Each structure stands twice: as structure tokens, then as C-alpha cells.
Amino acid sequence: MHSMIRTTLMVLALLPGPIVYAQTTIKIATVAPEGSSWVREMRAGSDAIKTATEGRVQFRYYPGGVMGSDAPAVLRKIKLGQLQGAALNSTELSQVDPDAQILTLPFLFESEAEIQAVRKTIDPLLRASIESKGMAVLGVADGGFAYLMSTRPIRTKQELAATKVWAPQGDMVSIRTFEAGGVRPVTLPTADVYVALSTGLVETVGNSPSGAIIFQWHTRLKQMIDLPMTVLMGYLVVDGKVFARISASDQLIVREEMNRVFERIGKNNRRDNVSAREVLVKQGIEIVASAPEQQAEWVAVGRTAIDELVKEGAFTPAMLKSVNDAIAAYRAAHRSTGATPAS
């Protein structure tokens, strides 16, 4: 009997016990400045996650580009383990997955309502694609429409070409669009644009009204063309290997909380863009309506750029088809009922 007990105890001692997950601190880089709604909401989300996981999962943020003002530097630090993730825009994330930029094609959407409807179909597809490339996607938000803004008059394509136009570094969608309009843009990281506007290195930029204020670009600008060009998209991503080390139950908590955070960020962005227009006007920035013939000219430039990007294979055919199908379905449903998409 004693021999059996000893044998049983030895066997039990050799069996694996419950898995104990170590505390995980996820260091996140972002160019969004401290105090911006993006950083405030992400901090609130991380506080909720810390509480819900009893401290097993914590986030630490590095805002204002202090851990790198460009995507290559940030992604390199993630690869080296100095960071575990980042809040990236679609251009920056396209270095991981080129399809990340597909919703930012020029003049793709006609209204905010259309953006939200199409995202319901496309966001899960993009999430799966990005995660297959090794990044866990914890949140997605759009920043609303981007508009051309300048220190000089830019009512026509010719006037635009006469200015020094900025394109985000590595943003092939913007670069091809401007090239289609006869412009050779100056490419810089977003964090460098304020200084470039101050020194005259750059005179024309694209951003949402609230984005221009967040980065203080509006203090250097004089005019905005009231024609939505493209949609701004932002993602919170974490190294997939790091995220996999978190227990399944804690992963679920992180995903659910950050999804709520980014839903709030999207709503905040839409609200802030409305009030930001008023701030721009008070700042003395002229918001110029685009004449129908000029709109047609701009849209034609955008279509040329899209054709070039498709020829270059910038996006996977399946993803491009999904986007086009989702847009067509939305427009067919709303126009067949006589409904007018919200602007």
C-alpha cells in the first residue's frame, strides 16, 4: 500500500500543473501626440484591460513619435523586441500588408455612411489578412475624409502642381495620385510635416480637419479645398508572437476592450471633424468649394491613379473585388430605394 501511494505521488508530481501566464507589458508606439483623443482613449482602454486581467496584461504608450517617427524604425523595434506594437496608419501598415491601404484609394467613397457600411464587410477581411502576416489587429478606426490644404491657392490642378506637395513616406496611393495629376510630391514622415510647413519645404498637405489641428498644421495653412479625397484609416497592431503568449481568456478581454476603444475613437473623429471645420474658419483658413468641372478633373486623376496601382499589382485581386462589390451593393441598395447617403 505504501508503495502504491509513493508511486501515485511520483506520477502526480510529474504531471503538468495549470499553465501560469506571466505578466505581459505591451509597449506601443504612436505619432499621435500626448493629450490627443487617440492617446486618451487608448490609455482608458489599457486601464480597463489591466483591471479586467488583474494586471496580467498592461500597455505602455510612447506618443509623439518618441520611439520613431517613421514606420520602418517602429517596425524594426518591434522585430527586435524593443516594442511590442504600434498605432499605425494604413500607409505605415502597408509595409506589413499592402492591402492595408485599399480603403484609402482616392475618391473611393461618396459619404460617411458608405464608409461605415463597406467597413462592416472589409474590416474582417483586412484583419484576417494582416494577422496572417504576423500582426494581431486589436483595433481599427477611420479618421474621416482627408482634404487638400495649403499655404497657397490650389483651386485647380495647375495651381496644385505649382506648390510643394507632401505625400506620406511610403504611401504609394498618394504618390501615384499626385503623379497622375502632374505633381512630384515631397515624401516625409507625418511627424516631420509641421517643420516642413514652417520652413517652406512643403506647402500643400492632405489631412482631415481634426488631424490638421491635432498636429498643429492649421497654424501654417491658409486654404482648404472642400472636396473629400480619401479616407484616413488607423490600426492598433501587436506582434502576433507576443499576443499568442497571453492566455486565450485574456486575449478575448484585450480584443473586446480595444474594439470598444476604437469604436469610440471613430465616433470621436467624426464628431471632431465637424467642429474642427469651424476652428479652421476661425483660424482664418478659407474653405473653398470645388466647382463641378474641377471635381470631375480631380476624380479623373484619382481613377488614373487607381488604374496604375491595379496594373502594378499593389493590392490582391480578391481584396480589391471585395471592396468594389461591397461599394456596389451599398449603392444599389440605397439608390434603388431612393435613399440619399448621408454626407
Wavefront OBJ file of the C-alpha trace (Angstrom):
o trace
v 0.000 0.000 0.000
v 2.727 2.471 0.928
v 4.486 1.591 -2.320
v 1.336 2.391 -4.345
v 0.913 5.733 -2.593
v 4.525 6.686 -3.269
v 4.173 5.680 -6.930
v 0.936 7.668 -7.281
v 2.506 10.754 -5.733
v 5.504 10.478 -8.035
v 3.231 10.250 -11.096
v 1.193 13.236 -9.947
v 4.367 15.232 -9.400
v 5.422 14.603 -12.966
v 2.088 15.680 -14.458
v 1.979 19.263 -15.800
v 0.190 21.673 -13.499
v -2.070 24.523 -14.556
v -0.459 26.908 -17.016
v 0.594 30.127 -15.328
v 0.852 33.094 -17.673
v 3.425 35.733 -16.800
v 2.531 39.399 -16.746
v 2.759 40.871 -20.238
v 3.608 44.533 -20.803
v 2.894 45.665 -24.352
v 4.869 48.750 -25.385
v 3.045 50.737 -28.056
v 4.493 53.488 -30.262
v 2.369 56.162 -31.922
v 2.939 59.506 -33.637
v -0.305 60.789 -32.123
v 0.637 63.486 -29.608
v 0.081 63.184 -25.873
v -3.319 64.595 -24.984
v -4.923 63.714 -28.335
v -8.206 61.782 -28.283
v -6.444 58.737 -29.757
v -3.952 58.540 -26.884
v -6.561 59.359 -24.235
v -8.892 56.610 -25.427
v -6.113 54.029 -25.752
v -4.952 54.798 -22.219
v -8.509 54.398 -20.936
v -8.736 51.052 -22.710
v -5.456 49.832 -21.264
v -6.609 50.801 -17.749
v -9.751 48.731 -18.226
v -7.700 45.795 -19.537
v -5.296 45.965 -16.595
v -8.227 45.794 -14.192
v -10.085 43.030 -16.046
v -6.963 40.838 -16.334
v -5.890 41.575 -12.740
v -2.667 43.110 -14.008
v -1.678 40.221 -16.268
v -1.838 42.424 -19.390
v -0.644 46.021 -19.315
v 0.058 48.607 -22.013
v 2.681 51.327 -22.071
v 2.410 54.072 -24.689
v 5.094 56.167 -26.355
v 3.242 59.047 -28.086
v 4.503 61.854 -30.255
v 6.864 59.684 -32.302
v 9.432 59.396 -29.484
v 10.095 55.759 -30.435
v 10.439 56.571 -34.137
v 8.752 59.000 -36.483
v 8.582 56.593 -39.410
v 7.187 53.095 -39.860
v 10.472 51.329 -40.741
v 12.031 52.449 -37.443
v 8.994 51.386 -35.415
v 8.604 48.034 -37.176
v 12.299 47.359 -36.728
v 11.969 47.963 -32.976
v 9.018 45.587 -32.862
v 11.081 42.945 -34.611
v 13.923 43.463 -32.119
v 11.551 43.276 -29.158
v 12.103 46.886 -28.065
v 8.432 47.497 -28.823
v 5.565 45.038 -28.970
v 3.183 47.033 -31.120
v 2.156 50.351 -32.603
v -0.749 52.528 -33.629
v -0.164 52.849 -37.371
v -1.997 54.472 -40.225
v -2.809 52.458 -43.327
v 0.286 53.686 -45.173
v 2.587 52.579 -42.372
v 0.831 49.231 -42.009
v 1.083 48.619 -45.764
v 4.719 47.667 -45.131
v 3.320 44.614 -43.344
v 0.358 44.029 -45.658
v -0.099 46.089 -48.863
v -3.869 45.549 -48.719
v -3.996 47.732 -45.583
v -4.241 50.787 -47.871
v -7.072 49.542 -50.033
v -9.797 51.619 -48.366
v -7.740 54.785 -48.868
v -7.889 54.795 -52.666
v -8.716 58.293 -53.983
v -12.385 59.245 -54.351
v -13.429 55.692 -53.474
v -16.312 56.705 -51.189
v -19.152 59.156 -51.614
v -20.275 59.541 -47.999
v -19.523 58.732 -44.372
v -22.453 56.303 -44.336
v -20.940 54.432 -47.268
v -17.581 54.159 -45.464
v -19.196 52.598 -42.386
v -21.295 50.166 -44.416
v -18.371 48.948 -46.506
v -16.110 48.615 -43.463
v -18.524 46.080 -41.945
v -17.619 43.761 -44.813
v -13.990 44.683 -45.415
v -12.613 45.164 -41.879
v -12.833 41.433 -41.010
v -11.125 40.529 -44.299
v -8.314 43.023 -43.698
v -7.946 41.877 -40.095
v -7.518 38.260 -41.209
v -5.050 39.246 -43.919
v -2.914 41.374 -41.574
v -2.941 38.708 -38.874
v -1.758 36.135 -41.408
v 1.314 38.385 -41.814
v 2.176 38.082 -38.113
v 0.435 41.090 -36.538
v -2.547 40.822 -34.193
v -5.049 43.580 -35.016
v -6.562 44.934 -31.799
v -8.406 47.956 -33.174
v -9.399 49.722 -36.392
v -10.819 53.237 -36.776
v -11.289 55.665 -39.612
v -10.336 59.294 -39.240
v -12.864 60.581 -41.736
v -12.172 62.178 -45.096
v -8.890 63.893 -45.912
v -8.847 67.206 -47.813
v -6.141 69.153 -49.605
v -4.895 72.105 -47.536
v -2.268 74.626 -48.488
v -0.369 77.795 -47.711
v -1.158 78.900 -51.282
v -4.215 78.896 -53.619
v -4.846 75.382 -55.011
v -8.243 75.644 -56.707
v -7.084 73.958 -59.910
v -4.792 71.098 -60.864
v -2.369 73.623 -62.328
v -2.214 75.622 -59.088
v -1.635 72.420 -57.122
v 1.247 71.466 -59.408
v 2.858 74.846 -58.731
v 3.119 74.113 -54.997
v 5.355 71.805 -52.969
v 3.027 68.914 -52.179
v 3.557 66.476 -49.325
v 2.922 62.747 -49.557
v 3.429 60.397 -46.600
v 6.652 58.425 -46.845
v 5.954 55.066 -48.467
v 2.358 55.976 -49.365
v 2.160 54.682 -52.926
v -1.540 55.540 -53.170
v -0.879 59.240 -52.514
v 2.292 59.277 -54.594
v 0.593 57.694 -57.627
v -2.404 60.013 -57.264
v -0.290 63.156 -57.231
v 1.874 61.867 -60.088
v -1.292 61.270 -62.121
v -2.070 64.948 -61.564
v 1.349 66.038 -62.768
v 2.779 66.571 -59.276
v 6.030 65.179 -57.959
v 5.427 65.154 -54.193
v 7.861 65.631 -51.342
v 7.764 62.449 -49.242
v 8.216 62.789 -45.476
v 7.084 61.023 -42.300
v 3.970 62.578 -40.775
v 5.935 63.722 -37.729
v 8.140 65.940 -39.939
v 5.342 67.820 -41.702
v 4.899 70.657 -39.193
v 8.532 71.699 -39.508
v 8.362 71.289 -43.293
v 5.350 73.642 -43.444
v 7.142 76.121 -41.196
v 10.263 76.197 -43.382
v 8.506 76.110 -46.754
v 9.837 72.681 -47.683
v 6.172 71.694 -48.032
v 3.249 73.975 -48.918
v 0.339 71.612 -49.560
v -0.784 68.678 -47.409
v -3.683 66.289 -47.086
v -5.409 65.590 -43.783
v -8.760 65.606 -42.019
v -9.808 68.887 -40.387
v -9.289 67.449 -36.897
v -5.992 65.844 -37.928
v -4.670 69.182 -39.133
v -5.456 70.659 -35.713
v -4.082 67.718 -33.705
v -0.713 68.077 -35.440
v -0.927 71.905 -35.369
v -0.609 72.146 -39.139
v -3.572 74.525 -39.230
v -1.371 77.276 -37.782
v 0.574 77.308 -41.059
v -2.262 76.842 -43.577
v -4.443 79.345 -45.476
v -6.797 77.308 -47.644
v -8.693 74.008 -47.765
v -10.384 72.577 -50.851
v -13.813 71.286 -49.810
v -13.580 68.035 -51.766
v -13.135 64.743 -49.870
v -10.142 62.985 -51.398
v -9.570 59.838 -49.404
v -10.333 58.145 -46.108
v -7.839 58.046 -43.248
v -7.502 54.675 -41.509
v -5.708 53.806 -38.257
v -4.851 50.445 -36.704
v -3.574 49.202 -33.364
v -1.382 46.161 -34.014
v 0.731 43.937 -31.767
v 3.379 41.370 -32.627
v 1.444 38.140 -33.114
v 4.036 36.057 -31.240
v 3.793 38.329 -28.203
v 0.000 38.274 -28.284
v -0.004 34.467 -28.532
v 1.795 34.270 -25.187
v -1.263 35.794 -23.493
v -3.913 33.344 -22.282
v -6.950 32.860 -24.533
v -9.282 34.399 -21.942
v -7.079 37.493 -21.582
v -6.720 37.788 -25.357
v -10.506 37.945 -25.561
v -10.613 40.697 -22.937
v -7.966 42.707 -24.805
v -9.718 42.358 -28.163
v -13.168 43.230 -26.818
v -11.962 46.270 -24.875
v -9.800 47.642 -27.684
v -12.636 47.136 -30.167
v -14.790 49.326 -27.924
v -11.969 51.859 -27.674
v -11.586 52.122 -31.444
v -15.328 52.368 -31.971
v -15.246 55.383 -29.647
v -12.236 56.801 -31.481
v -14.094 56.544 -34.794
v -17.159 58.291 -33.371
v -14.959 60.957 -31.796
v -13.205 61.524 -35.125
v -16.485 62.027 -36.976
v -17.710 64.442 -34.311
v -14.376 66.279 -34.090
v -14.130 66.760 -37.853
v -17.385 68.721 -37.805
v -16.260 71.079 -35.042
v -12.734 71.284 -36.496
v -14.045 72.912 -39.665
v -15.368 75.763 -37.545
v -11.982 76.083 -35.846
v -10.245 76.265 -39.229
v -12.536 79.064 -40.348
v -11.922 80.987 -37.112
v -8.200 80.471 -37.675
v -8.599 82.327 -40.984
v -8.369 79.316 -43.273
v -10.523 79.725 -46.367
v -12.638 76.666 -47.181
v -13.084 76.731 -50.941
v -15.894 74.903 -52.720
v -14.777 72.923 -55.742
v -16.628 73.669 -58.997
v -18.251 70.657 -60.747
v -15.757 70.733 -63.615
v -12.859 70.839 -61.159
v -14.344 67.957 -59.182
v -14.586 65.916 -62.359
v -10.956 66.728 -63.136
v -9.817 65.639 -59.654
v -11.860 62.420 -59.809
v -10.391 61.594 -63.211
v -6.907 61.958 -61.724
v -7.907 59.573 -58.947
v -9.214 56.985 -61.396
v -5.969 57.154 -63.363
v -4.020 56.554 -60.161
v -6.196 53.562 -59.232
v -5.704 52.053 -62.695
v -1.935 52.415 -62.336
v -1.931 50.817 -58.884
v -4.027 47.896 -60.138
v -1.641 47.360 -63.068
v 1.268 47.338 -60.613
v -0.458 44.682 -58.525
v -0.498 46.945 -55.469
v -3.437 45.009 -53.990
v -4.557 41.396 -54.068
v -7.307 40.908 -56.705
v -9.597 39.184 -54.189
v -9.468 42.085 -51.742
v -9.992 44.665 -54.485
v -13.008 42.720 -55.760
v -14.454 42.509 -52.239
v -14.178 46.282 -51.829
v -15.736 47.021 -55.210
v -18.543 44.511 -54.588
v -19.303 45.980 -51.156
v -19.482 49.524 -52.570
v -21.685 48.416 -55.476
v -24.034 46.567 -53.114
v -24.404 49.600 -50.853
v -25.105 51.977 -53.719
v -27.562 49.611 -55.388
v -29.496 49.152 -52.144
v -29.697 52.846 -51.311
v -30.311 54.226 -54.768
v -32.945 51.606 -55.555
v -34.958 52.788 -52.523
v -34.413 56.429 -53.335
v -32.403 56.972 -50.169
v -29.671 59.581 -50.209
v -26.421 58.522 -48.499
v -25.524 60.696 -45.530
v -22.660 63.116 -46.073
l 1 2 3 4 5 6 7 8 9 10 11 12 13 14 15 16 17 18 19 20 21 22 23 24 25 26 27 28 29 30 31 32 33 34 35 36 37 38 39 40 41 42 43 44 45 46 47 48 49 50 51 52 53 54 55 56 57 58 59 60 61 62 63 64 65 66 67 68 69 70 71 72 73 74 75 76 77 78 79 80 81 82 83 84 85 86 87 88 89 90 91 92 93 94 95 96 97 98 99 100 101 102 103 104 105 106 107 108 109 110 111 112 113 114 115 116 117 118 119 120 121 122 123 124 125 126 127 128 129 130 131 132 133 134 135 136 137 138 139 140 141 142 143 144 145 146 147 148 149 150 151 152 153 154 155 156 157 158 159 160 161 162 163 164 165 166 167 168 169 170 171 172 173 174 175 176 177 178 179 180 181 182 183 184 185 186 187 188 189 190 191 192 193 194 195 196 197 198 199 200 201 202 203 204 205 206 207 208 209 210 211 212 213 214 215 216 217 218 219 220 221 222 223 224 225 226 227 228 229 230 231 232 233 234 235 236 237 238 239 240 241 242 243 244 245 246 247 248 249 250 251 252 253 254 255 256 257 258 259 260 261 262 263 264 265 266 267 268 269 270 271 272 273 274 275 276 277 278 279 280 281 282 283 284 285 286 287 288 289 290 291 292 293 294 295 296 297 298 299 300 301 302 303 304 305 306 307 308 309 310 311 312 313 314 315 316 317 318 319 320 321 322 323 324 325 326 327 328 329 330 331 332 333 334 335 336 337 338 339 340 341 342 343
